[in-house]
Amino acid sequence: MYFNENYKFWLGGFIEGEGSLTISIVKSNKARYGFFLQFEFNITQHKNGLNKLNKFKLLFNNKGQIHQNSSFNNVWVYSLKGTSNLINHIVSFYLKYIISNLCKFNKKEF
């Protein structure tokens, strides 16, 4: 599916409001120091917004998964985990469609 530039900027604004980036410390006997860092990008939506979550999955080359929130039946989450996924998909998207847009917005005079 092709997403035009305006739609990608719209998705960037959507991420600003509904998205999150998290870093978790996970205990593991297999890790060199007994733990590892897990990077994760999430967007949460009511079940009525499942189509938006599917569009994000398509945008990021069908990487990640969409699953029901374990605490709320009507809430669904798109999540993309892993350092390489975040570097290859999320960081580049943030730089082009979120941060660059914020910089343009802050330069405007009101």
N, C-alpha and C positions, 0 to 999 in steps of 0.2 A: 504494500500500500504506500502510495506517495503522499507525503505531508508537505504542503507549501510552507513558505517561510512565515507568513502571517499566522498560520495555525500553530507552528512551532513556538512562536512568541507567545501565543495564547496558552499553550501547554506549559510554557515556562512560568507564566503568571499563576497558572493553576498549581504548579509545584510549589511556588512560594507560599500559597495559602494552605495547601493540603498535604504537602510532602514533608519528609524528614530524612535526615542522614544520621545514622547512629553508629557508634563504635562500642562494641561489647567486649569485655574481658572474659574469655572462656577458659575455665580450668581444664587441663588435659595432661594426662600422663605421657602422651606422645610428643608434646611440645618440649622444646629444648629447655625452657625455663619454667615449665609447669603450667603455662597458660599461653594463649594466643589471642590476637585481636581479630574480631570479626566485624567487617564493615558491611553496612546494610542501608539500602535506600528503600523507603516505603511511601506509598500513597494510600490513604484510607478513604473509603467511600461507603455510603449507605448502599444497599443492594440495588437501588434505583440508578446508581452511577456505575454499575458494572461495565457498561459500554465504554466509559472513559478509561477504566483500568485496562481493558483490552486494547485500547488505542495506545496506551503507554507501553504495553508489552510489545506491540507491533513496532512502535517507534524505536525501541531498544532491541531490535532484531530477534524478537521472540525469546529473549533471555528473561530469566526470573520466573516467578509463579504468582498466580492469583489464588488466594485461599480465604476461607471464611475466618473471621476473627473468633478466637476461642472464647472470648468473654461476651460477645454480643452477636446474636443470631442474624441480625439484619445488616451487619457491617462486614465489608470485604476489604482485603488488603492486596495490593500489588507489591511484591518485594523482589529486590534484586540484590543478591549477596555476592561478596567476594571482591578482593582488591582489584583484580584485572577487569572485572565487569564495571566497577566504579570508575576506574581510570579510562577504560575504552569507551564507555557510554555516558555515564553520568557527569563526570568532570567536564568533558568536552561540551556536553549540552549546556551545563551551567555557565561555562565561560561564554558561549555564543548567545544563548537565548535568555539568560537571567541576569548575569553580572553585567554584560555589555549594555543591556536594556536599562538597568539601574543607573549606570554611569551616564547614559544619554538623558534619562529622566532628571537626574540631579543637576545637569548643566542647564536645563531650561529655566528661564526666568518666569516668575509668577507675578 
